[in-house]
Amino acid sequence: MSITADTVKHVANLARLKLDERELAPLVQQLSNILGLVEQLKELDTEAVTPMSHALDMPIPERPDLVVPISTREAMLANAPDTEQGYFRVPKIIE
């Protein structure tokens, strides 16, 4: 499959990219090369290949669920840059 300059312009417009004319020709060639490689991949027989979610078969690391004591309010607020009446005080963001 070949890509035309009009196709690249259309895709650039959809992606909200501004391309000038000297950028257009290399992109047409690069995208055509990429699609050519995808076409080659379609020719491969993948019937015996098991679908996988990751390239490496690694177990997911898990940590044990441990019940830990809850920190006191004072301990949690001790690292806050600003507090007021036992609560975190944050800057106003809506006027």
C-alpha positions in Angstrom: 0.0 0.0 0.0 1.4 3.4 -0.9 0.7 6.7 0.9 0.1 9.9 -1.0 0.8 13.4 0.0 -2.9 14.1 0.3 -3.3 11.2 2.8 -0.4 12.6 4.9 -2.0 16.0 4.8 -5.3 14.6 5.9 -3.8 12.6 8.8 -1.8 15.7 9.8 -4.9 17.7 9.8 -6.8 15.2 12.0 -3.8 15.1 14.4 -3.7 19.0 14.4 -0.2 19.0 13.0 1.1 21.8 10.8 3.4 20.5 8.1 5.2 22.5 5.5 5.9 21.2 2.0 9.5 20.2 2.7 8.4 18.0 5.6 5.7 16.3 3.5 7.9 14.2 1.1 10.0 12.5 3.8 6.8 11.6 5.7 5.2 10.1 2.7 8.2 7.9 2.2 8.5 6.9 5.9 4.8 6.0 6.2 4.9 4.0 3.0 7.9 2.1 4.4 6.1 1.4 7.7 3.0 0.1 5.9 5.2 -2.0 3.7 6.6 -3.7 6.8 3.1 -4.2 8.2 2.1 -5.9 4.9 5.2 -8.2 5.3 4.1 -9.1 8.8 0.6 -10.1 7.5 2.2 -12.8 5.4 3.6 -14.6 8.4 1.8 -17.8 9.7 0.9 -17.1 13.3 -1.6 -19.9 13.9 0.8 -21.8 16.2 1.7 -18.7 18.2 0.0 -18.4 21.6 -1.4 -14.9 22.3 0.3 -13.2 25.1 -0.1 -10.0 27.1 3.6 -9.4 27.8 6.8 -10.3 26.0 8.3 -11.9 29.1 6.6 -14.6 31.1 7.1 -13.2 34.6 4.9 -13.6 37.6 3.3 -10.6 39.0 5.0 -9.5 42.2 2.6 -9.5 45.1 2.9 -8.2 48.6 1.0 -9.7 51.6 -2.0 -8.0 52.9 -1.0 -6.9 56.4 -3.1 -5.0 58.9 -1.1 -2.1 60.1 -2.1 0.4 62.7 -3.6 3.6 61.4 -1.6 6.7 62.0 -3.0 9.4 64.2 -4.4 12.5 62.6 -1.6 14.5 64.2 1.1 12.2 62.7 -0.5 12.6 59.2 -0.8 16.3 59.5 2.8 16.8 60.8 4.2 16.7 57.2 1.6 18.9 55.7 2.8 22.4 54.6 -0.3 24.0 56.0 -3.1 22.8 58.3 -6.2 24.4 59.9 -8.4 23.0 62.6 -7.1 19.4 62.1 -7.4 19.4 58.3 -5.1 19.9 55.3 -5.2 23.4 54.0 -4.8 23.7 50.2 -4.7 26.8 48.0 -7.9 28.0 46.5 -8.1 26.9 42.8 -11.6 28.1 41.8 -12.4 31.8 42.0 
